[in-house]
Amino acid sequence: MPQTVKGVIAMAKGEPVTVTDIVIPDPIAGEAVVAIKACGVCHTDLHYREGGINDEFPFLLGHEAAGVVESVGEGVTDVAVGDYVILNWRAVCGQCRSCAKGKPQYCFATHNATQKMTLTDGTELSPALGIGAFCEKTLVAAGQCTKVDEAAPPEVAGLLGCGVMAGIGAAINTGEVGRGDTVAVFGCGGVGNAALEGARIAGARTIIAVDIDDQKLEWAKDFGATHTVNSSEVDAVEAIRELTDGNGVDVAIEAVGLPQTYEQAFYARDLAGTVVLVGVPNPEMKVELPFIEIFGRGGALKSSWYGDCLPSRDFPMLIDLFLQGRLNLGGFVSETIDLDAVEEAFHKMHKGEVLRSVVTL
């Protein structure tokens, strides 16, 4: 029987979100219903509310979540009722040209649940990133569920579902930070601090945090930053060179999504160094760089989509590191809130007052 539960809905562009009843259908083949235990408030949810993703309102927001599988559809074998899972928006197909090459982390045909969740009047909902987890229960593709050790509290485990994984993966997977490397991260919000943490885990010896906010730079020290640079006070590129014997860093990670900071990252890297873009730019933005500099400096310019992660590989590994005390997931949680506090959490996030507000149910 379909279930009626509470969920956070964005009805129209720019309007405050509301908590209302939504209908969750029983799962069919390839689907699962998950009882949500916690879900982080991510910038992407705010982008949905503001119409920055698409205009397919109303949206069921929330996607950075952990919970327990309540029921599964026919033929589902990867997860079972009672499994403790992190939800992901990269349910790999296993059949596309990327999967066929043995690179499922770049799957070009990721999928979501076939059925739609609805309002009680039958209006179909668009779940954020195919998940929609600011609710008591949600319907997803079974491949969007990754089983992890239930010893990890849901308010920290769920953060791997988006921002923290994006940042850690930008450093470890995309940037391939190695032992003894030097790294600079531009932007010290949730994703940027996760990139710092990823660089620390990978064994970088010099980890430079760059931001214009002194509070964020203080937070960065908790996630592995060995040095901080306030780019509103000094030339960030020159400051980074001074900290790296005049050379620049091996890996420069841009976690803001602005042309200005991308240009700083480009010039702050050493010859043959790597630039990683993990900040999400506005579609209208453009970057202009001297072509000879792109050629002459060598190295690599990379984009990192979801930290180039493979959830089945990366989520359990990172949860193990957390349980061993080697990954500071708890440091990202600024506060836990109820469903009806999501709109207020958006304001706090926009003002830079929190790293992550996390809805707990």
C-alpha positions in Angstrom: 0.0 0.0 0.0 1.3 3.5 -0.8 2.3 5.5 2.3 1.8 9.1 3.2 4.7 10.8 4.9 6.0 14.4 5.6 8.4 16.0 3.2 10.0 19.4 2.4 8.7 20.8 -0.9 9.7 23.7 -3.0 6.5 24.7 -4.9 7.8 27.6 -7.0 11.0 29.5 -7.8 12.3 31.5 -4.8 9.4 30.7 -2.5 10.1 29.5 1.0 9.9 25.7 1.3 7.0 24.0 3.2 6.6 20.7 5.0 3.6 18.8 3.5 2.2 15.3 3.0 3.7 13.3 0.1 2.7 9.9 -1.2 5.4 7.1 -1.5 4.3 4.2 -3.8 5.3 0.7 -3.1 8.6 -0.2 -4.8 8.5 -2.1 -8.1 11.3 -3.9 -9.8 14.6 -2.2 -9.3 13.4 0.2 -6.6 13.6 0.5 -2.8 11.8 2.5 -0.2 14.2 3.9 2.5 13.3 5.3 5.9 15.5 8.4 6.2 17.4 8.9 9.4 19.4 12.0 8.5 19.9 14.4 5.5 22.3 17.2 5.1 21.3 20.7 3.9 23.3 21.2 0.7 23.8 24.2 -1.6 22.3 22.1 -4.4 19.0 22.0 -2.6 19.0 25.8 -2.5 19.9 25.9 -6.2 16.8 23.7 -6.9 14.6 26.1 -4.8 15.9 29.1 -6.7 15.3 27.4 -10.1 19.0 27.1 -10.8 18.9 23.5 -11.8 15.7 23.4 -13.9 12.1 24.5 -13.6 10.5 21.1 -13.0 8.6 22.3 -9.8 7.4 21.1 -7.4 10.7 19.7 -6.0 11.0 17.2 -3.1 14.3 18.5 -1.7 17.1 16.7 0.1 19.7 14.2 -1.2 22.6 13.9 1.2 21.2 11.2 3.3 21.5 7.9 5.2 18.7 5.6 6.3 17.4 2.0 6.5 15.9 0.0 3.6 12.2 -0.6 4.4 11.1 -2.5 1.3 12.5 -3.5 -2.1 10.9 -4.3 -5.4 11.1 -7.5 -7.4 14.6 -8.7 -8.4 16.5 -6.4 -6.1 19.5 -8.3 -4.6 22.2 -5.7 -3.9 20.4 -4.4 -0.8 17.8 -6.0 1.5 15.2 -4.9 4.0 17.0 -3.7 7.2 20.2 -2.6 5.5 21.7 0.6 6.7 22.6 2.7 3.6 23.9 5.9 2.3 21.9 7.3 -0.7 23.8 8.3 -3.8 23.0 10.0 -7.1 25.3 7.8 -9.2 23.5 4.5 -9.6 25.7 3.0 -12.3 24.1 1.2 -15.2 26.8 -1.3 -15.8 26.2 -1.2 -19.6 27.1 2.2 -21.0 30.4 2.8 -22.9 32.1 4.1 -19.7 31.0 1.1 -17.7 32.1 -1.2 -20.5 35.6 0.4 -20.3 35.8 -0.5 -16.7 35.3 3.1 -15.5 31.8 2.9 -13.8 32.7 6.1 -11.8 32.1 8.0 -15.1 28.8 6.2 -15.9 26.9 8.1 -18.6 23.6 6.5 -17.9 23.0 6.6 -14.1 19.4 6.0 -13.2 16.7 6.8 -10.7 13.4 5.2 -9.5 10.9 4.6 -12.3 7.8 5.7 -10.4 7.0 9.2 -9.1 6.3 10.3 -5.6 3.4 12.7 -5.5 1.5 15.2 -3.4 -1.7 13.9 -2.0 -3.6 15.5 -4.9 -1.6 13.4 -7.4 0.8 16.2 -8.5 4.1 14.5 -9.4 7.2 15.6 -7.6 10.7 16.0 -8.9 13.1 14.6 -6.3 16.4 16.5 -5.9 19.1 14.6 -7.7 16.7 11.7 -8.1 16.6 11.2 -4.3 14.3 13.6 -2.4 15.4 12.9 1.2 14.0 15.8 3.3 11.2 13.4 4.2 10.4 10.5 6.5 10.7 8.0 3.7 11.7 8.2 0.0 11.6 6.0 -3.1 14.9 5.5 -5.0 16.5 3.1 -7.5 18.0 0.2 -5.5 21.4 1.1 -7.1 21.2 4.4 -5.3 21.6 2.6 -1.9 25.1 1.7 -0.7 25.3 -0.5 2.4 27.7 0.7 5.1 28.6 -0.1 8.7 25.7 0.9 10.9 28.1 1.9 13.7 28.5 5.3 11.9 25.8 7.8 13.0 23.4 8.8 10.2 24.0 12.5 10.6 27.6 12.0 9.6 27.3 9.0 7.3 24.8 10.8 5.1 27.2 13.6 4.3 29.1 11.3 2.0 26.0 11.3 -0.3 27.1 14.6 -1.8 29.3 17.5 -0.6 31.9 15.7 1.5 32.3 12.9 -1.1 32.7 15.6 -3.8 35.5 17.3 -1.9 37.4 14.2 -0.7 37.0 12.7 -4.2 38.3 15.9 -5.8 41.6 15.4 -3.9 42.0 11.7 -3.9 40.2 10.5 -7.1 40.4 13.4 -9.5 43.5 15.2 -8.3 45.3 12.0 -7.3 47.0 13.7 -4.4 49.9 11.6 -3.2 52.3 11.3 -0.3 54.5 14.4 0.0 52.4 16.5 -2.4 51.6 20.2 -2.0 48.0 21.2 -2.3 46.0 24.4 -2.3 42.2 24.5 -1.9 40.3 27.6 -3.0 37.1 28.0 -1.0 36.6 26.5 2.5 32.9 25.7 2.7 31.8 22.1 3.1 33.2 20.8 -0.2 36.5 22.8 0.1 37.1 21.5 3.6 36.4 18.0 2.5 39.0 18.5 -0.2 41.5 19.6 2.5 40.5 16.4 4.5 41.1 14.3 1.4 44.5 15.8 0.8 45.4 15.1 4.5 44.3 11.5 4.2 46.3 11.1 1.0 49.5 12.2 2.8 50.0 15.7 1.4 52.8 17.5 3.3 51.7 21.1 2.6 47.9 21.9 2.5 47.0 25.5 1.9 43.5 26.8 2.5 42.4 29.9 0.7 39.3 31.9 1.4 38.1 35.5 2.1 36.5 34.6 5.4 38.6 34.3 8.5 36.0 32.0 10.2 36.1 29.6 7.4 39.9 29.6 7.4 39.8 28.7 11.1 37.5 25.8 10.3 39.9 24.7 7.6 42.6 24.0 10.2 40.3 21.3 11.7 40.4 19.5 8.3 44.1 19.4 7.6 45.1 22.8 6.5 48.8 23.4 7.4 48.6 27.0 6.2 45.8 29.6 5.5 45.6 32.5 3.1 43.0 35.2 3.2 42.8 36.2 -0.4 41.0 39.5 0.4 44.2 40.7 2.1 47.0 39.3 0.0 47.7 38.0 -3.5 46.7 34.3 -3.1 49.0 33.2 -6.0 52.1 34.9 -4.5 51.3 33.7 -1.0 51.1 30.1 -2.2 54.3 30.4 -4.1 56.0 31.8 -1.0 54.8 28.7 0.9 56.1 26.3 -1.8 59.7 27.5 -2.4 58.5 29.7 -5.2 57.1 26.8 -7.2 53.4 26.6 -6.7 51.5 23.5 -5.6 51.3 20.1 -7.1 47.5 20.1 -7.0 45.2 23.2 -6.9 41.5 22.6 -6.2 38.9 25.2 -7.0 35.8 24.6 -4.8 34.0 27.9 -5.4 33.0 27.8 -9.0 34.1 31.4 -10.0 36.3 32.4 -12.9 38.5 34.5 -10.7 39.3 31.7 -8.3 39.8 29.3 -11.1 42.4 31.6 -12.6 44.1 31.8 -9.3 44.2 28.0 -9.0 45.6 27.8 -12.6 48.5 30.1 -11.8 49.1 28.8 -8.2 50.1 25.3 -9.4 53.6 24.2 -10.1 54.8 23.4 -13.7 53.1 20.1 -14.8 50.7 20.5 -11.8 47.0 19.7 -11.8 44.0 22.0 -11.5 40.8 20.4 -10.3 37.5 22.2 -10.6 34.9 20.9 -8.2 33.0 24.2 -7.5 29.9 24.4 -9.6 29.9 27.5 -12.0 26.9 29.4 -13.3 26.2 28.4 -16.9 26.8 31.9 -18.1 30.4 32.2 -16.7 33.4 32.1 -18.9 37.2 31.7 -18.3 39.8 33.4 -20.4 43.4 32.2 -20.2 46.4 32.8 -22.4 46.5 29.8 -24.7 50.3 29.7 -24.5 50.1 29.4 -20.7 47.8 26.4 -21.0 50.4 24.8 -23.4 53.5 26.0 -21.7 52.7 25.1 -18.1 51.8 21.5 -18.9 50.0 19.4 -16.4 46.3 18.8 -16.3 43.1 20.7 -16.1 40.4 18.5 -14.7 36.7 18.7 -13.7 35.5 16.6 -10.7 31.9 15.5 -10.9 30.8 14.0 -7.5 34.5 13.6 -6.7 34.7 11.0 -9.5 33.4 8.6 -6.9 32.2 5.0 -7.2 29.8 4.8 -4.2 30.1 1.0 -3.8 33.9 1.4 -3.5 34.3 4.7 -1.8 31.4 5.0 0.8 32.3 1.8 2.8 36.0 2.7 2.7 35.4 6.2 4.0 33.0 5.0 6.7 35.7 2.6 7.9 38.2 5.5 8.0 35.7 7.5 10.1 35.2 4.6 12.5 39.0 4.3 12.9 39.2 8.0 13.8 41.1 8.8 10.6 38.4 10.9 8.9 36.8 13.9 10.5 33.2 13.6 9.3 31.8 14.8 12.6 33.5 18.2 12.1 31.2 19.0 9.2 28.1 18.9 11.3 27.4 22.4 12.6 23.9 21.6 13.9 21.1 19.0 13.8 17.6 20.3 12.9 14.0 19.2 12.3 12.3 19.1 8.9 10.5 22.4 9.6 13.9 24.2 10.0 15.2 23.7 6.5 14.3 27.2 5.3 16.1 28.7 8.2 19.1 26.4 7.5 19.2 27.8 3.9 19.6 31.3 5.3 22.4 30.2 7.7 24.2 28.4 4.9 23.9 31.4 2.5 25.4 33.7 5.2 28.3 31.2 5.8 27.3 30.6 9.4 27.4 26.8 9.2 29.3 24.0 7.3 26.3 21.7 7.4 22.9 21.7 9.0 21.6 18.2 9.2 18.0 17.2 9.4 17.5 14.2 11.7 14.3 12.1 11.8 
